[in-house]
């Protein structure tokens, strides 16, 4: 089953919901960055949350999420759009901890319990939306829950999970976001709290083969009457290109480019997200200089 996400409503429109399977997407990030289990879980959870947040946008809108705690994995940066594309990287991918007291990957120790979760929404020609909240948990899901409640004033429940195989590959990944709409009745809130307190971890649900639709049915229950509005593929996708790096190099100015030509003869750049490299020869660098001077 390929990765995808669904948008839905429940309880007669009182609740909106998103759920995603991101196993292949997180696996791609793990392979590219050779992340160890704790880091795979932290980055995978963050990418899953970001791709669902991207699904809340429209058209060409994009979102950038930065999780920067005081733990040893350092900052994580994730980009997502409204079309199911997501990419991410982490500062330190090879960090290891023993399992925590619950026998699970100690994501909190990797991320840290102090720092910030930042969200920037690029709404095209419209104004940029930027918000930052403190990290309250380091387990990622609770931090995104806090972000929605604090920055967007939307009571939400975020569930995120990543299971890692003994050989460091990804066994299962996915998540859900449940949000209360204005006017949500107390009975609905009580029913939701009951289900959220008793459901299995989302990664276990995906490991068992539950689809995003079935995950929402488990979270909202029969009385939730889940109505699927749309379904969209999810994939690791990087928008880097040699043209983009050409523009970035031109931004350095004539003097710095000429120094590169004089000292190095060429330059190799690498994308942080996908690790693809772009080599610019002496002739190509000179071409950029000539273009600036025109």
C-alpha positions, 0 to 999 in steps of 0.5 A: 500500500502506497502512502496517502492521506485523507481529509474527513469530517465527523460528528455531523461536521463538528470535527474535522480530521486528517490521517496519513500513512507515511511509511514509505515517505519516512523510509525515504528520509531514513535512507537519504540521511541514514538516521538511527532509530530515535532520530528516525522516529523524531523526524518521521513524526515531524514529517507526518505532522507537517504533511497533514498540515500541508493538506490544510492549505490550498493551491501552491501554498507551502508550510515549513516546520522547524523543531529545535530542541536542546537535545543532541539531534539538533534542529529538524526542518521540514517542508510540505505543500498542499499536494502531499509533498514533504521533505525533511532533514535533521542536523545530527542523524546518528544519535542513539539512546536506550529504550525509555521506561516504557520500552519505546524509542526515547524521542524526548531524549533526542529532541530535548524538552526545551526549545521551540516549534516554529511554523511558517506558512507561505500563502503565495502572494498573501502575507506570510504566517509565522508562529513559534511555541515552546516545546512542551514535551519533546515527543513531537505529537504533544508539541504539535497539539500545543501549537494548534491550541496556542497559535491557531486557537483550535483544540486538537489531538495529534497522534504520530507514530514511527516503528523502526526495524532492527536494521534501522529501516522503517516498519510503519509510520503515520498519524492523525490530527483531530480538530474541534470545530466552533460550536462542537457539543460537549457530548462530542468532546466526551466521546472523543476523549473516551476513544482517544484514551483507549485506542492503540498507538497509531504506528501499531494500527498501521503495522496491523494494516489499518488504512488512514480511513480505518484509523479515523474510524477507530479514533472517532468511533461508530458514533463519529460517522466518519465522512471522507472528503478527499484522498491524496498521495503522500511522498518524499519530494525535493524541489531543489534544482541546479537552476535554484542553486544558480540563483542562490550563487548569483545572490553572493555577488560578483566579487565572491564568485570571482574569488571562487573561480580564482581559488577553487576553479569550481564549486560543488553544492549539496541540498540539505534535504535530499543530499543531491549534489550540483557541480558548477564548473569554472565556465558555469561560474563565469557565466553567472558572473557575466549574467550579473554584470549584464 
